[in-house]
Each structure stands twice: as C-alpha cells, then as structure tokens.
Amino acid sequence: MPTIGIDLGTTYCCVATFLNGVVEIIPNDQGNLTTPSYVAFTETQRLVGEAAKEQAARNPLNTVYDAKRLIGRRIDETTVKDDRLNWPFDVLHHQGKLKIRVEVDGLGRLFLPEEISSMLLVKMKQVAEAYLGTTVTDAIITVPAYFNNTQRQATKDAGIIAGLNVLRVISEPTAAAIAYGVDATNKRECNVLVYDLGGGTFDVSVLNIKNNKFVVKSTFGNTHLGGQDFDQRLIDYCANTFQRKYNQDMRLDKSAMHRLRTECERVKRLLSAEMEAFLEVENIHNGITLSMRITRAKFEELNADLFKKTLEPLTQALKDAQLQRHQIDEVLMVGGSTRIPMIRKLVKDYFDGRRLNTSINPDEAVARGAALQAAKMSGEQDELIKDLEMKDVTPLSLGTELYDGRMRVVIRRNTPIPITQSKGLQTTRDNQSNCPFSVYEGERVMAVDNHLLASFELTGLTPARRGLVKFDLTFHVDEDGILTVAASERGTDNQEKIKITKTADGLTEEDVKRMRLEAERFKAMDEDHHDRMLVWHALETCAYSIKRRIESGKNCPNLSEFDRHTMLQKCEQTMEWLHSNRMASQEMLENKMSELEEVCRPVLKTMRQ
C-alpha cells in the first residue's frame, strides 16, 4: 500500500508520494499541485480548497483559514488575540478550549482547529487516493520545527480524525533537507542551513548530512511569522489609504476585507517578479472602487521590520549548532515567501554574498521530503532511500517546576533524540508524604511563563526531615518526540511514571473518537451532496439540451405545434424548478428527470440516435 507525505501549510497544502523510485507531487482535482488551506460551510455543503477560497468574499463568516495559527493554542495568547481582529470568522472560548464558530445547515456549530485541519487532511487523502487509484492510510505530516508539544500532538490528532495512520510528525525544515540531500549528486559531508519561510510560520534548522544520514544540530524559529503577515501590512496600508481618501472605514465590511486580502496576496506575488503592480478592487465598499499603484519599494518599506526579524533566528540557530557562518556549506531556501527578493537579499548578505540554494521548488520541498521519509518508514527498499536516517532534536527545553516557581531544566533545547536525562531532587518539608510534579517546555526562567505539558504526583514518601528524602526525576524522549517522565524515591521501589502523549489542554482519546465519527458523517454528507449534484446538473443539462434542440428545429421537423409548446414549457418549468429547489433530494430530482423524459420522449429519441 502506498504512503504519502503531507505538508499541512498555513495557506496551502501539498501531498506527495514515492512511486517507482521517484517522488511525485500529486495534483488535486483542479490540476493544481498545491491546495488552499480553506474550509467553508454553505447552506447546502462543505467546501475545501479552491472551492472554499473562491466563495470566501460572499460567505466570509463561514469560511475558515489560518487553522494552523490556531491549532494547539489558547484563546488568551497574544498572537490569537491579534489575529482575531483580522479574521472574519468567529473564534471563541468554549468549555476550556479554543473553538471556531460557523453556521452549518442554518445552525451554529463549533469546531476545534484540529477538526478544521482534519478536513484539509481528508482532502489531501482523497487527492492521493484519486491519483493512485487505491486506499491510502499511512502518512507523515509535517509541522514547523518550533511547534511545541501541544501543537504537534494536535496536528497528529487531526491526522487520526482524518482517518490517517500517522507514521510520524516531522519538522518541515528537516523534511526539506531530506528532499535536498537525497537528490544531491554530491554525497560528501556537509552542513546545511534550511531557511523555511512559509505562509504563517518561520523556521531555521541546521543539519549535518552525510551519506543519507540527516542529523539536526539545532532549530529555532517563530510560529507566527510569514507571508500572511506581509499581506496584512499591505492590507492595512490600503485600508488606511482608503479611509483617508474617502473618509470611510472598510474594516467593518468583512466581504470587502476578504476581497482586499485576496488582491493584496496577488500583488505581493507579482512584486516578486515586477518592480510595481496595480492593485484594483471594483466596488469594494459603498460603490467605491479601490485603485492603487504599489511599488516593490513600498512593499519592502511596509515590511522592513518583519523581514529583518527573520535574521534573528539565523544567528541563534548557528550559535546553538556551534557553527560559524563560513562553516555552512549550503543555505537552502524553502517556503513560498522565500521568493520575495528582499528576503533573498537579506539572507545572501547575512552569509557574505554566498549563492543561495533555490534548486527545489519552495512550495513542494517539504512534501517531497515527507514522502521520502514515509516510504522509508513503510519498509521501502529503493536504492535512493534504503540508507535514509533522520536524527532530530528537541525544539524546546523540558523541565519541572521547583518549589520557588523557577523551572528546573532537565533536557535542554536542541538536544539530539532519543535522549534520557535525570535530575536529583529532595523534599522541602519535614515528613513530606507526597511530591507533585508539573512538566513544562519552554525557555523562560519562571515555570508559569512556559507551556504546561502535564502534572503528576509521587506519593507514599518515607517520613523524614526535610532534605533527607531524595528522588530522581528522569525524562526520556524517544525518536518520535514522545516524552516519558518518571519520579523515583532513592533506595526504595517507590516510583511514578507518566507518558505524555496527551498534553494538559489536549484532546482525550474519547474526543478523537467522537471527532473521527463526525468526520465520517461529513464525508458521507459530502458524498451524498456530490451524488445529488450530479443528478441536479444532469437534469439541468437535459432540459437545456432538449429546449435548444426544439428551438433550433434540428432533427425534429415532424413535431406538432402543440407538442413543441408542451415540451418547451416542460423544459422551462424544469429549469425554473431546479433553480428554486437547490436543496431538493436526489429522489425528487430523479422523479423530475422521469417526468421530463416522459413528456419529451420524441426529442430524446432523436438526440440519442
């Protein structure tokens, strides 16, 4: 059974497979190699991809995008608060979790970001199955290198909800490096820096590559920096210009803002190749057409601070890898936003004018690497990947909270995995009978400022004065990045262990099962709608074709005026009924088809000859 690699991006998704010794990027039903990360709900159906994005301006409240910027996050996070000001759809806090509100079949529905992401993954699964002609289950899904444990687990949950067997969740820059390294003709040992700037996230990873062995030395990044932010600067500039010129604020018009967002994205892309572009949105607000000339210089000015912000992780990643700039052999540019000329100039200047590696399509590199790793994990023995090995690192420090609130780091960030490390602790009170542990990830001094993964307790401690009872806290991270924490009292058999496959604010197994069933219901609903619309369009085509044949007089000269009038009237009635009954059941549509065929049988005979 074939395996697939899925790049679940902020703005676009891409799916690939390893077939007959080569990686193939799989085109969707529109023939495109990438699919917009959009999900929409209308009165009659759910839309995913191009169809969802194309109707967004007409249905902004029920069209969801940027799910990757929500997955694994809390509603009180600063980035979420900022993004909510720009999203037309509603994001709220419900039963302790962040949820997205839309209308489905006229009723308000709440979805977790994992569910929206699972709908995108279902689409990618279907794209692959249509192309390969067989069921696809095994997949690798990629995430930003700087995603925390909760975000990674939430992404894996999304895959399970989508009906996938998630072989592994791997970092995007690592996947891109695999795509580069496996195809590289020169197999000498080299240090590669991957600069991965996508639609919503930014990662820098440093890897050592030798004979298909990929060892991550360090990673650093920003899970909220990318092309969407560059678009937003241009959107704000245009909206402010419109307000100054016409004394009208279009920001409250969600449809207008989406149309502006789409046009700004188009202009941004043009400016990667041209020095200026014309931005125009007809009747954007109160009948006014927005027309502006945007130069590349203006776009660069609007985003100057954000562009420069991408250089900070370069410095940190090199420092963590204990390498100097001149020790980097290749700088691999990945992600659609690396097409921006100023981005390339800044990175090139940072590396003293060195030529950047843009040999791999930046939109496809991550999916390519994921497909290669998926094939390797499935047991594929092709010469290209049989020796493929990948060694990753922990992106964030792992530790526990001390009695004074500080975080005691047990495993530092960028430590190669698998890894086991222990720290010694002792009681802080006389006759202390139990000791609670809170496990965190992050780089802040105070534990509360970091991300809580889980809490557990070691009970039944030996009664003694404070400081005399000692115990070891052991952290183990396996190759999949799964953390196990054990606490044991020295000199006794007293031990407590917890495997952190679910984080403190993550989904339970029951949640995932329920959402899996819900996804199946949506799939069935989509299939029913597809079958119904096939009959709907067939009936419309039939009525239109008969009407056109009768009006032309072609091949039906013997019709009486009465029959001609009766058939034309039936065709017109059928088309009118169709457009007034878009929600009609398949049975009703089939009955209407039978009625039309009965009345228009003489003409249908000539059409089928």
C-alpha positions as CSV (number, residue, x, y, z in Angstrom):
1,M,0.0,0.0,0.0
2,P,1.4,3.4,-0.9
3,T,2.4,6.0,1.7
4,I,2.1,9.8,1.4
5,G,3.8,12.9,2.8
6,I,1.6,15.9,3.6
7,D,2.7,19.5,4.0
8,L,-0.1,20.9,6.1
9,G,0.6,24.6,5.5
10,T,-1.0,27.8,6.8
11,T,-2.0,29.0,3.4
12,Y,-1.6,25.9,1.1
13,C,-1.3,22.2,1.5
14,C,0.7,19.8,-0.7
15,V,0.7,16.0,-0.9
16,A,3.4,13.7,-2.4
17,T,4.2,10.0,-2.8
18,F,7.2,7.9,-3.5
19,L,6.4,5.9,-6.6
20,N,8.7,3.8,-8.8
21,G,11.8,5.3,-7.4
22,V,10.8,9.0,-7.7
23,V,8.8,11.5,-5.6
24,E,5.6,12.7,-7.3
25,I,3.8,15.8,-6.2
26,I,0.1,14.8,-6.6
27,P,-2.2,17.3,-8.4
28,N,-5.7,18.0,-7.0
29,D,-9.0,17.8,-8.9
30,Q,-8.3,21.2,-10.3
31,G,-4.9,20.1,-11.6
32,N,-3.0,22.2,-9.1
33,L,0.0,20.9,-7.1
34,T,-1.0,22.9,-4.0
35,T,-4.4,23.3,-2.4
36,P,-5.6,26.4,-0.5
37,S,-5.9,25.7,3.3
38,Y,-9.5,26.9,3.3
39,V,-12.7,25.2,4.6
40,A,-16.2,26.7,4.1
41,F,-19.7,25.9,5.0
42,T,-22.7,26.9,2.9
43,E,-26.4,26.3,3.3
44,T,-26.0,23.0,1.3
45,Q,-22.5,21.7,1.6
46,R,-19.0,21.8,3.0
47,L,-16.2,23.1,0.7
48,V,-12.5,22.5,0.9
49,G,-9.6,24.0,-1.1
50,E,-10.1,26.2,-4.2
51,A,-13.9,26.0,-4.0
52,A,-13.9,27.3,-0.4
53,K,-11.5,30.1,-1.2
54,E,-13.3,31.2,-4.3
55,Q,-16.6,31.9,-2.4
56,A,-15.0,33.4,0.7
57,A,-15.9,37.0,-0.2
58,R,-19.6,36.0,-0.5
59,N,-19.5,33.9,2.7
60,P,-16.8,35.4,5.0
61,L,-18.3,34.4,8.3
62,N,-18.4,30.7,7.4
63,T,-15.1,30.5,5.6
64,V,-12.2,29.4,7.8
65,Y,-8.5,29.7,7.0
66,D,-5.3,30.0,9.1
67,A,-6.2,27.0,11.2
68,K,-2.5,26.3,11.6
69,R,-2.3,29.5,13.6
70,L,-4.9,28.3,16.0
71,I,-4.1,24.6,16.4
72,G,-2.7,23.8,19.8
73,R,-3.2,27.4,21.1
74,R,-5.2,29.1,23.8
75,I,-7.6,31.9,23.3
76,D,-5.7,34.2,25.7
77,E,-2.4,34.0,23.7
78,T,-1.3,37.4,22.2
79,T,-1.0,36.1,18.7
80,V,-4.5,34.7,18.8
81,K,-5.9,38.0,20.1
82,D,-4.1,39.9,17.3
83,D,-5.3,37.6,14.6
84,R,-8.9,37.6,15.8
85,L,-9.0,41.3,14.8
86,N,-8.3,40.4,11.2
87,W,-10.3,37.2,10.8
88,P,-13.9,37.5,9.5
89,F,-14.9,34.2,11.2
90,D,-15.6,34.0,14.9
91,V,-13.1,32.4,17.3
92,L,-14.2,31.9,20.9
93,H,-13.5,30.1,24.2
94,H,-15.9,27.2,24.9
95,Q,-15.6,24.5,27.6
96,G,-12.0,25.3,28.2
97,K,-10.9,25.1,24.6
98,L,-10.5,27.5,21.6
99,K,-13.2,26.9,19.0
100,I,-14.3,28.3,15.7
101,R,-18.0,29.2,15.2
102,V,-19.7,28.8,11.8
103,E,-23.2,28.0,10.5
104,V,-23.9,24.5,9.1
105,D,-27.3,23.8,7.7
106,G,-28.6,27.0,9.2
107,L,-27.4,26.1,12.7
108,G,-24.5,27.4,14.7
109,R,-21.6,24.8,15.1
110,L,-18.4,24.9,17.0
111,F,-15.2,23.3,15.6
112,L,-11.8,22.8,17.1
113,P,-8.8,23.8,15.0
114,E,-8.0,20.1,14.9
115,E,-11.3,19.4,13.2
116,I,-10.7,22.1,10.5
117,S,-7.2,20.8,9.9
118,S,-8.6,17.2,9.7
119,M,-10.9,18.4,6.9
120,L,-7.9,19.6,4.9
121,L,-6.1,16.3,5.6
122,V,-9.1,14.4,4.3
123,K,-9.0,16.5,1.2
124,M,-5.3,15.6,0.7
125,K,-6.0,11.9,1.4
126,Q,-8.8,12.0,-1.3
127,V,-6.5,13.7,-3.7
128,A,-3.9,11.0,-3.3
129,E,-6.4,8.2,-3.5
130,A,-7.9,9.5,-6.7
131,Y,-4.4,9.8,-8.2
132,L,-3.1,6.4,-7.0
133,G,-6.4,4.5,-7.5
134,T,-6.2,2.8,-4.1
135,T,-6.9,3.5,-0.5
136,V,-4.2,5.5,1.3
137,T,-3.8,5.4,5.1
138,D,-0.2,5.7,6.1
139,A,1.1,9.2,6.1
140,I,3.7,11.6,7.5
141,I,2.5,15.1,8.4
142,T,4.9,18.0,8.7
143,V,4.9,20.8,11.3
144,P,7.0,23.8,11.9
145,A,10.2,22.9,13.7
146,Y,9.4,25.3,16.5
147,F,5.9,23.9,17.2
148,N,5.6,22.9,20.8
149,N,4.4,19.5,22.1
150,T,0.7,20.6,22.2
151,Q,0.8,21.8,18.6
152,R,2.5,18.7,17.4
153,Q,0.1,16.4,19.2
154,A,-2.9,18.4,18.0
155,T,-1.7,18.0,14.4
156,K,-1.3,14.3,14.9
157,D,-4.8,14.2,16.3
158,A,-6.1,16.0,13.2
159,G,-4.5,13.2,11.1
160,I,-6.2,10.5,13.2
161,I,-9.5,12.3,12.9
162,A,-9.0,12.3,9.1
163,G,-8.6,8.6,9.1
164,L,-4.9,8.5,8.6
165,N,-2.3,6.3,10.3
166,V,0.2,9.0,11.2
167,L,3.6,7.3,10.9
168,R,5.3,10.4,12.4
169,V,5.0,14.1,12.7
170,I,8.3,15.6,11.4
171,S,9.7,19.1,11.2
172,E,9.2,21.0,8.0
173,P,12.9,22.1,7.5
174,T,14.1,18.6,8.2
175,A,11.8,17.3,5.5
176,A,13.0,19.9,3.1
177,A,16.6,19.0,3.9
178,I,15.8,15.3,3.1
179,A,14.4,16.3,-0.2
180,Y,17.6,18.2,-1.0
181,G,20.0,15.7,0.5
182,V,18.6,12.6,-1.1
183,D,18.6,14.1,-4.5
184,A,22.0,15.8,-4.2
185,T,24.6,14.4,-6.6
186,N,27.4,15.2,-4.3
187,K,27.2,12.9,-1.2
188,R,30.1,14.5,0.7
189,E,29.5,15.5,4.3
190,C,28.1,19.0,4.5
191,N,26.4,21.4,6.9
192,V,23.1,22.7,5.6
193,L,21.1,25.6,6.9
194,V,17.4,25.5,6.0
195,Y,15.6,28.9,5.9
196,D,11.9,28.0,5.8
197,L,9.6,31.0,5.5
198,G,6.1,30.0,4.7
199,G,2.6,31.5,4.8
200,G,2.4,31.7,8.5
201,T,5.5,30.2,10.2
202,F,9.2,30.6,10.1
203,D,11.9,28.1,10.9
204,V,15.7,27.9,10.7
205,S,17.3,24.5,11.1
206,V,21.0,23.5,10.8
207,L,21.6,19.9,9.8
208,N,24.7,17.8,9.1
209,I,24.2,15.5,6.1
210,K,26.4,12.6,5.1
211,N,25.5,9.5,3.0
212,N,21.8,10.0,3.5
213,K,22.2,10.4,7.3
214,F,20.4,13.6,8.4
215,V,21.4,14.9,11.8
216,V,19.6,18.0,13.1
217,K,22.1,20.2,15.0
218,S,19.8,23.0,16.0
219,T,16.5,24.6,15.3
220,F,15.0,28.0,16.0
221,G,12.0,29.9,14.7
222,N,8.8,31.9,15.0
223,T,5.4,30.1,14.7
224,H,3.7,33.3,13.9
225,L,5.7,35.0,11.1
226,G,5.2,34.5,7.4
227,G,3.5,35.6,4.2
228,Q,0.2,36.3,5.8
229,D,1.9,38.9,8.0
230,F,3.4,40.6,4.9
231,D,-0.1,40.6,3.3
232,Q,-1.6,42.1,6.4
233,R,0.8,45.1,6.3
234,L,-0.2,45.8,2.7
235,I,-3.9,45.3,3.6
236,D,-3.6,47.8,6.5
237,Y,-1.8,50.3,4.2
238,C,-4.6,50.1,1.6
239,A,-7.4,50.3,4.2
240,N,-5.8,53.3,5.8
241,T,-5.3,55.0,2.4
242,F,-9.0,54.3,1.5
243,Q,-10.1,55.8,4.8
244,R,-8.0,59.0,4.4
245,K,-9.2,59.5,0.8
246,Y,-12.9,58.8,1.2
247,N,-13.4,59.2,5.0
248,Q,-14.9,55.7,5.1
249,D,-13.6,52.7,7.1
250,M,-14.0,49.5,5.2
251,R,-12.7,47.3,8.0
252,L,-16.2,46.6,9.3
253,D,-17.1,45.2,5.9
254,K,-15.9,41.6,6.1
255,S,-16.6,40.8,2.5
256,A,-14.7,43.9,1.4
257,M,-11.7,43.0,3.6
258,H,-11.6,39.5,2.2
259,R,-11.6,40.8,-1.4
260,L,-8.8,43.2,-0.4
261,R,-6.8,40.3,1.2
262,T,-7.1,38.3,-2.0
263,E,-5.9,41.2,-4.1
264,C,-3.0,42.0,-1.8
265,E,-1.8,38.4,-1.9
266,R,-1.9,38.6,-5.7
267,V,0.0,41.9,-5.8
268,K,2.6,40.5,-3.3
269,R,3.3,37.6,-5.7
270,L,3.6,40.0,-8.7
271,L,6.1,42.2,-6.8
272,S,8.5,39.2,-6.6
273,A,8.9,39.5,-10.3
274,E,8.0,43.1,-11.1
275,M,9.0,46.5,-9.7
276,E,5.5,47.7,-9.4
277,A,1.9,46.3,-9.7
278,F,-1.6,47.8,-10.0
279,L,-4.0,46.9,-7.2
280,E,-7.7,47.3,-8.0
281,V,-10.9,46.0,-6.4
282,E,-14.1,47.2,-8.0
283,N,-17.0,48.4,-5.8
284,I,-15.1,47.3,-2.7
285,H,-17.2,49.4,-0.3
286,N,-20.3,51.6,-0.8
287,G,-19.8,51.5,-4.6
288,I,-16.3,52.9,-4.5
289,T,-13.5,51.2,-6.5
290,L,-10.1,51.0,-4.8
291,S,-7.2,51.6,-7.3
292,M,-3.6,51.9,-6.3
293,R,-0.1,51.6,-7.7
294,I,2.1,49.6,-5.4
295,T,5.8,49.5,-5.9
296,R,8.2,46.9,-4.7
297,A,10.0,49.6,-2.7
298,K,6.7,50.5,-0.8
299,F,6.0,46.8,-0.1
300,E,9.6,46.4,1.3
301,E,9.2,49.6,3.4
302,L,5.9,48.3,4.9
303,N,7.5,45.0,5.9
304,A,11.1,46.1,6.6
305,D,11.0,45.2,10.4
306,L,9.4,41.8,9.7
307,F,11.9,41.0,7.0
308,K,14.8,41.8,9.4
309,K,13.1,39.9,12.1
310,T,13.9,36.7,10.2
311,L,17.6,37.2,10.7
312,E,17.5,36.8,14.5
313,P,16.8,33.0,14.3
314,L,19.7,32.6,11.9
315,T,22.1,33.8,14.5
316,Q,20.5,31.8,17.3
317,A,20.4,28.6,15.2
318,L,24.1,28.9,14.3
319,K,25.0,29.6,17.9
320,D,23.1,26.6,19.1
321,A,24.8,24.4,16.4
322,Q,28.2,25.8,17.5
323,L,29.0,26.7,13.9
324,Q,30.2,29.9,12.2
325,R,28.6,31.3,9.1
326,H,31.5,30.2,6.9
327,Q,31.1,26.6,8.1
328,I,27.7,26.4,6.4
329,D,28.0,24.6,3.0
330,E,24.5,25.2,1.7
331,V,21.7,27.7,2.5
332,L,18.5,26.0,1.4
333,M,15.6,28.4,0.8
334,V,12.2,26.8,1.4
335,G,8.6,28.1,1.6
336,G,6.7,30.4,-0.8
337,S,7.8,33.6,1.0
338,T,11.4,33.0,0.1
339,R,10.6,34.2,-3.4
340,I,10.5,37.7,-2.1
341,P,13.6,39.5,-3.5
342,M,14.3,41.4,-0.3
343,I,14.2,38.2,1.8
344,R,16.8,36.7,-0.6
345,K,19.0,39.8,-0.5
346,L,19.0,39.9,3.4
347,V,19.9,36.2,3.7
348,K,22.5,36.5,1.0
349,D,24.1,39.5,2.6
350,Y,24.0,37.7,6.0
351,F,26.1,35.0,4.5
352,D,28.5,37.5,2.9
353,G,27.1,37.3,-0.6
354,R,27.0,33.5,-0.8
355,R,24.8,32.0,-3.5
356,L,21.6,30.6,-2.0
357,N,20.2,27.2,-3.0
358,T,16.9,27.6,-4.6
359,S,17.1,24.4,-6.7
360,I,14.0,22.8,-5.1
361,N,10.5,24.3,-5.7
362,P,9.9,26.1,-2.3
363,D,6.2,25.1,-2.3
364,E,7.0,21.4,-2.8
365,A,10.2,20.7,-0.9
366,V,8.6,19.8,2.4
367,A,6.0,17.4,0.9
368,R,8.8,15.8,-1.1
369,G,10.9,15.1,2.0
370,A,7.9,13.8,3.9
371,A,7.1,11.4,1.1
372,L,10.6,10.0,1.2
373,Q,10.6,9.5,4.9
374,A,7.1,7.9,4.8
375,A,8.3,5.5,2.1
376,K,11.4,4.6,4.3
377,M,9.3,4.0,7.4
378,S,7.0,1.7,5.4
379,G,9.9,-0.5,4.6
380,E,10.6,0.7,1.0
381,Q,14.0,-0.6,-0.1
382,D,14.6,1.5,-3.1
383,E,18.2,2.4,-3.7
384,L,17.5,6.1,-3.3
385,I,16.2,5.8,0.3
386,K,17.4,2.4,1.7
387,D,20.1,4.1,3.8
388,L,18.0,7.1,4.8
389,E,18.3,8.0,8.5
390,M,17.0,11.0,10.4
391,K,18.0,12.3,13.8
392,D,16.1,15.2,15.2
393,V,16.3,17.4,18.3
394,T,14.0,18.7,21.0
395,P,12.9,22.2,19.8
396,L,12.2,23.4,23.3
397,S,13.7,22.8,26.8
398,L,11.9,20.4,29.0
399,G,11.8,20.6,32.8
400,T,9.8,20.8,36.0
401,E,8.7,23.5,38.4
402,L,10.7,24.0,41.6
403,Y,9.2,25.0,44.9
404,D,10.1,28.6,44.3
405,G,8.4,28.7,40.9
406,R,11.5,28.5,38.8
407,M,11.9,26.0,36.0
408,R,14.5,23.3,36.5
409,V,15.6,22.3,33.0
410,V,16.2,18.5,32.6
411,I,16.6,18.3,28.8
412,R,17.8,21.5,27.1
413,R,16.5,22.5,23.7
414,N,18.3,21.2,20.6
415,T,19.4,18.0,22.4
416,P,19.5,15.1,20.0
417,I,16.9,12.5,20.4
418,P,16.4,9.8,21.6
419,I,17.7,11.0,25.0
420,T,17.4,10.1,28.7
421,Q,18.4,12.5,31.4
422,S,17.9,12.7,35.1
423,K,18.0,15.4,37.9
424,G,18.2,14.8,41.6
425,L,15.6,16.5,43.9
426,Q,14.8,16.3,47.6
427,T,11.9,17.0,50.0
428,T,11.3,20.6,51.1
429,R,9.2,19.9,54.2
430,D,9.5,17.7,57.3
431,N,7.6,14.3,57.0
432,Q,6.6,15.2,53.4
433,S,4.3,12.3,52.2
434,N,3.9,13.3,48.6
435,C,5.6,15.4,45.9
436,P,3.7,16.9,42.9
437,F,5.5,17.5,39.6
438,S,4.5,19.8,36.8
439,V,6.2,19.2,33.5
440,Y,6.9,22.2,31.3
441,E,8.5,23.1,28.0
442,G,10.0,26.5,27.1
443,E,12.9,28.8,27.7
444,R,11.6,31.2,30.4
445,V,13.1,31.3,33.9
446,M,9.7,31.0,35.7
447,A,7.8,27.8,35.0
448,V,4.4,29.5,34.8
449,D,5.7,31.5,31.8
450,N,6.4,28.3,29.9
451,H,4.0,25.7,28.4
452,L,2.5,23.2,30.8
453,L,2.5,19.6,29.4
454,A,1.3,17.5,32.3
455,S,1.2,17.1,36.1
456,F,1.6,14.0,38.3
457,E,2.4,13.1,41.9
458,L,4.8,10.7,43.7
459,T,3.1,9.5,46.9
460,G,4.0,7.3,49.8
461,L,7.3,9.0,50.6
462,T,9.3,7.8,53.6
463,P,8.7,10.1,56.6
464,A,11.8,12.1,57.4
465,R,13.2,15.6,58.0
466,R,13.2,17.9,55.0
467,G,16.1,17.3,52.6
468,L,16.8,13.7,53.7
469,V,14.4,12.0,51.3
470,K,15.9,12.2,47.8
471,F,14.4,11.2,44.5
472,D,15.4,11.2,40.8
473,L,13.3,12.8,38.1
474,T,14.0,11.1,34.7
475,F,13.0,12.5,31.4
476,H,13.1,10.3,28.3
477,V,12.3,11.5,24.7
478,D,12.0,8.8,22.1
479,E,12.6,9.1,18.3
480,D,9.0,10.2,17.8
481,G,9.5,13.1,20.3
482,I,7.2,11.4,22.8
483,L,8.2,12.3,26.4
484,T,8.1,9.9,29.3
485,V,8.7,11.3,32.8
486,A,9.4,9.1,35.9
487,A,10.0,10.1,39.5
488,S,11.5,7.5,41.9
489,E,12.5,7.7,45.6
490,R,16.1,6.6,46.1
491,G,16.6,3.4,48.0
492,T,13.0,2.2,47.6
493,D,10.7,0.7,44.9
494,N,8.5,3.8,45.1
495,Q,8.1,5.1,41.5
496,E,5.6,7.0,39.4
497,K,5.7,7.3,35.6
498,I,3.7,9.3,33.1
499,K,3.9,9.1,29.3
500,I,3.0,12.4,27.8
501,T,1.1,11.5,24.6
502,K,-1.7,13.9,25.6
503,T,-0.9,17.3,26.9
504,A,-2.7,19.1,29.7
505,D,-5.0,21.0,27.4
506,G,-5.1,18.5,24.6
507,L,-7.8,16.1,23.3
508,T,-8.7,12.9,25.1
509,E,-9.0,9.6,23.2
510,E,-12.8,9.9,23.5
511,D,-12.6,13.4,21.9
512,V,-10.6,12.0,19.0
513,K,-13.0,9.0,18.5
514,R,-16.0,11.4,18.6
515,M,-14.5,13.7,16.0
516,R,-13.5,10.7,13.9
517,L,-17.1,9.7,13.7
518,E,-18.1,13.3,13.0
519,A,-15.6,13.4,10.1
520,E,-17.1,10.2,8.7
521,R,-20.6,11.9,8.8
522,F,-19.2,14.9,7.0
523,K,-17.6,12.5,4.4
524,A,-20.9,10.8,3.9
525,M,-22.7,14.1,3.6
526,D,-20.2,15.3,1.1
527,E,-20.6,12.1,-1.0
528,D,-24.4,12.4,-0.8
529,H,-24.2,16.0,-1.9
530,H,-21.8,15.0,-4.7
531,D,-24.2,12.3,-6.0
532,R,-27.2,14.7,-5.7
533,M,-25.4,17.4,-7.6
534,L,-24.6,15.0,-10.4
535,V,-28.3,14.3,-10.8
536,W,-29.1,18.1,-10.5
537,H,-26.6,19.0,-13.2
538,A,-27.7,16.1,-15.4
539,L,-31.3,17.3,-15.2
540,E,-30.3,20.9,-15.9
541,T,-28.2,19.8,-18.9
542,C,-31.0,17.5,-20.2
543,A,-33.7,20.2,-20.0
544,Y,-31.4,22.8,-21.6
545,S,-30.3,20.5,-24.4
546,I,-33.9,19.5,-25.3
547,K,-35.0,23.1,-25.3
548,R,-32.2,24.1,-27.6
549,R,-32.9,21.2,-29.9
550,I,-36.6,22.1,-30.2
551,E,-35.9,25.8,-30.8
552,S,-33.4,25.0,-33.5
553,G,-35.7,22.6,-35.2
554,K,-32.8,20.2,-35.8
555,N,-33.8,16.5,-36.3
556,C,-37.3,17.1,-35.1
557,P,-39.3,18.6,-38.0
558,N,-42.4,16.4,-37.5
559,L,-43.3,17.9,-34.1
560,S,-46.8,19.4,-33.9
561,E,-47.1,22.9,-32.6
562,F,-48.9,21.5,-29.6
563,D,-46.1,19.0,-28.8
564,R,-43.5,21.7,-29.4
565,H,-45.2,24.1,-27.0
566,T,-45.8,21.4,-24.4
567,M,-42.1,20.2,-24.4
568,L,-40.7,23.8,-24.3
569,Q,-43.0,24.6,-21.4
570,K,-41.9,21.4,-19.5
571,C,-38.2,22.3,-20.1
572,E,-38.7,25.9,-18.8
573,Q,-40.7,24.7,-15.8
574,T,-38.0,22.1,-15.0
575,M,-35.2,24.7,-15.1
576,E,-37.2,27.2,-13.1
577,W,-38.0,24.4,-10.5
578,L,-34.3,23.5,-10.4
579,H,-33.1,27.0,-9.5
580,S,-35.8,27.3,-6.9
581,N,-35.0,24.0,-5.3
582,R,-31.3,23.6,-5.0
583,M,-31.8,21.6,-1.8
584,A,-34.1,19.1,-3.5
585,S,-33.4,15.5,-2.6
586,Q,-31.9,13.0,-5.1
587,E,-35.2,11.2,-5.2
588,M,-37.1,14.3,-6.1
589,L,-34.5,15.1,-8.8
590,E,-34.8,11.7,-10.3
591,N,-38.6,12.0,-10.3
592,K,-38.3,15.3,-12.2
593,M,-36.0,13.6,-14.7
594,S,-38.5,10.9,-15.3
595,E,-41.3,13.4,-15.9
596,L,-39.1,15.4,-18.3
597,E,-38.1,12.2,-20.2
598,E,-41.8,11.1,-20.4
599,V,-43.0,14.4,-21.9
600,C,-40.0,14.9,-24.2
601,R,-39.6,11.3,-25.3
602,P,-39.8,12.1,-29.1
603,V,-37.0,14.6,-29.0
604,L,-34.8,12.4,-26.7
605,K,-35.0,9.6,-29.2
606,T,-33.5,11.9,-31.9
607,M,-30.8,13.1,-29.5
608,R,-29.8,9.5,-28.7
609,Q,-29.6,8.3,-32.3
